């Protein structure tokens, strides 16, 4: 299961999007989770799905919301489908932080209406692996930039993936043992790449 609707691939942020064309307005409307467990960004545009118009409108919308140039954004998968992957090129740390802020704002708006959804709940708090999956993204960026040898880099990436899997399993059920294990593994990687550690989620610190 993918915890967040975005991920890093080299120096590119990839967004998984479910697009509604002819949607009456151009908007990103938070996140949702598909039947297979994958998280997606919900987007709608006024443009029709003809001659690439809806894709172009989506690219412009993502560029505007992330504060980047239109030329940095492109639909790279699902050009004729509703489920799409949008690539945003640029500094990965800045892009990840912008995405985190964007979806945190969407989650808080949902919370203000008294609506609770598993996907939205992931983006409320920063520095908490259950509320902010971007902590794994940030650490992965530091691993990529650390100039490590191939074996060391592979070892840390494996540890990071295992930690994220534990978090994805433990956070929905508030399984303290799994979450503590995930935090410990994540912080072991953080120490090796000189990245600040993360705390346990608030509900485990009470």
Legacy VTK file of the C-alpha trace (Angstrom):
# vtk DataFile Version 3.0
C-alpha trace
ASCII
DATASET POLYDATA
POINTS 206 float
0.000 0.000 0.000
1.317 3.491 -0.894
1.069 5.803 2.130
1.195 9.099 0.212
0.018 10.139 -3.254
3.499 11.355 -4.134
6.999 9.911 -4.212
10.500 10.751 -5.355
12.235 9.265 -8.371
15.726 10.735 -8.725
15.145 14.521 -8.857
11.483 14.282 -9.784
8.368 14.361 -7.623
5.714 11.981 -8.961
2.059 12.628 -8.099
-0.606 9.947 -8.499
-3.767 11.752 -9.578
-7.397 10.843 -10.191
-8.667 13.497 -12.590
-12.246 14.574 -13.257
-12.451 16.529 -16.540
-15.408 18.840 -17.220
-15.396 19.315 -13.447
-16.751 22.866 -13.397
-13.588 24.369 -11.914
-9.842 23.765 -11.668
-8.997 22.431 -8.202
-7.015 19.929 -6.172
-9.385 18.449 -3.609
-7.238 16.568 -1.134
-6.550 12.859 -1.300
-8.390 9.589 -1.573
-7.495 5.902 -1.412
-8.235 3.439 -4.197
-9.538 -0.086 -3.675
-5.993 -1.449 -4.063
-4.782 0.778 -1.200
-2.998 3.330 -3.373
-3.370 6.962 -2.340
-4.201 9.501 -5.055
-4.678 13.237 -5.365
-8.231 14.180 -6.317
-8.228 16.814 -9.059
-10.813 18.362 -11.328
-10.480 20.694 -14.309
-12.933 22.554 -16.486
-11.263 21.372 -19.684
-12.614 18.510 -21.765
-10.631 15.288 -22.250
-9.948 16.010 -25.923
-6.666 16.724 -27.722
-4.758 16.748 -24.422
-6.695 19.744 -23.080
-7.540 18.151 -19.718
-3.935 17.017 -19.256
-2.645 20.500 -20.055
-5.084 22.018 -17.566
-3.971 19.535 -14.919
-0.312 20.358 -15.544
-1.023 24.073 -15.161
-3.045 23.439 -11.998
-0.270 21.402 -10.371
2.331 24.001 -11.363
0.264 26.795 -9.830
-0.396 24.944 -6.586
3.229 23.850 -6.112
4.630 27.202 -7.171
6.739 25.970 -10.075
6.950 26.810 -13.770
4.505 25.110 -16.112
7.468 23.686 -18.052
8.484 21.654 -14.980
5.242 19.650 -14.945
4.100 16.891 -17.286
1.655 13.982 -17.327
3.883 10.938 -17.820
1.422 8.074 -17.360
-2.300 7.635 -17.980
-2.641 10.359 -20.578
-5.970 8.941 -21.783
-7.121 7.575 -18.388
-8.549 9.163 -15.263
-5.728 7.782 -13.119
-2.555 9.621 -14.038
1.001 10.122 -12.872
2.247 13.698 -13.013
5.993 14.404 -12.909
7.267 17.626 -11.336
10.927 18.373 -11.971
13.026 20.445 -9.592
14.646 20.349 -6.183
13.219 17.238 -4.465
13.393 18.597 -0.920
11.545 21.795 -1.845
8.973 19.914 -3.901
8.334 17.378 -1.127
7.898 20.158 1.413
5.501 22.000 -0.915
3.469 18.824 -1.451
3.345 18.182 2.300
2.075 21.715 2.957
-0.473 21.455 0.176
-2.031 18.228 1.405
-1.784 19.265 5.060
-3.908 22.274 4.178
-6.414 20.036 2.428
-6.577 17.706 5.420
-7.128 20.588 7.839
-9.919 21.898 5.638
-11.556 18.467 5.762
-11.135 18.337 9.527
-12.747 21.761 9.876
-15.854 20.352 8.231
-15.933 17.501 10.712
-15.058 14.894 8.082
-12.457 12.224 8.782
-10.814 10.116 6.075
-7.799 7.817 6.399
-6.028 9.479 3.474
-6.551 13.003 4.758
-5.468 12.091 8.272
-1.976 11.260 7.061
-1.093 14.874 6.327
-2.073 16.732 9.496
1.156 16.851 11.499
4.771 17.161 10.412
7.487 15.190 12.181
5.142 12.274 12.899
5.487 9.212 10.659
1.816 8.347 11.021
0.645 11.843 10.149
3.408 12.804 7.702
4.773 10.088 5.399
7.075 12.739 3.907
9.492 12.015 6.762
10.490 8.892 4.811
10.835 10.965 1.635
13.091 13.486 3.369
15.341 10.802 4.740
15.519 9.116 1.325
16.629 12.433 -0.183
19.395 12.688 2.417
20.513 9.132 1.624
20.667 9.983 -2.081
22.731 13.088 -1.376
25.103 11.545 1.178
27.642 10.287 -1.359
27.628 6.782 0.118
29.167 3.718 -1.486
26.772 1.444 -3.357
26.476 -1.234 -0.637
25.972 1.324 2.146
23.367 3.202 0.143
21.510 -0.020 -0.679
21.533 -1.064 2.981
20.048 2.234 4.134
17.421 2.217 1.394
16.369 -1.314 2.410
16.127 -0.229 6.042
14.095 2.810 5.055
11.672 0.738 2.984
11.234 -1.741 5.829
10.558 1.096 8.261
7.955 2.590 5.953
6.254 -0.786 5.533
6.053 -1.171 9.315
4.560 2.320 9.605
1.999 1.611 6.894
0.964 -1.513 8.766
1.097 -0.118 12.285
-0.247 3.425 11.973
-3.844 2.668 10.895
-4.274 0.376 13.920
-2.089 2.427 16.271
0.079 -0.597 16.875
2.661 0.777 19.299
5.220 -1.993 18.787
5.266 -1.647 14.999
5.347 2.141 15.136
8.190 2.236 17.663
10.114 -0.241 15.510
9.525 1.912 12.424
10.668 5.088 14.219
13.767 3.309 15.509
14.724 2.086 12.029
14.034 5.478 10.452
16.145 7.261 13.041
18.967 4.740 12.597
19.124 5.849 8.964
18.772 9.506 9.991
21.808 9.194 12.251
23.962 7.780 9.465
23.120 10.605 7.073
23.126 13.335 9.760
19.411 14.030 9.454
17.431 15.202 12.523
15.499 12.383 14.230
11.723 12.124 14.326
9.627 11.677 17.463
7.050 9.059 18.253
3.493 10.038 17.312
1.729 12.089 19.958
-0.673 9.288 20.880
2.313 7.154 21.933
3.863 9.981 23.990
0.820 10.638 26.190
LINES 1 207
206 0 1 2 3 4 5 6 7 8 9 10 11 12 13 14 15 16 17 18 19 20 21 22 23 24 25 26 27 28 29 30 31 32 33 34 35 36 37 38 39 40 41 42 43 44 45 46 47 48 49 50 51 52 53 54 55 56 57 58 59 60 61 62 63 64 65 66 67 68 69 70 71 72 73 74 75 76 77 78 79 80 81 82 83 84 85 86 87 88 89 90 91 92 93 94 95 96 97 98 99 100 101 102 103 104 105 106 107 108 109 110 111 112 113 114 115 116 117 118 119 120 121 122 123 124 125 126 127 128 129 130 131 132 133 134 135 136 137 138 139 140 141 142 143 144 145 146 147 148 149 150 151 152 153 154 155 156 157 158 159 160 161 162 163 164 165 166 167 168 169 170 171 172 173 174 175 176 177 178 179 180 181 182 183 184 185 186 187 188 189 190 191 192 193 194 195 196 197 198 199 200 201 202 203 204 205
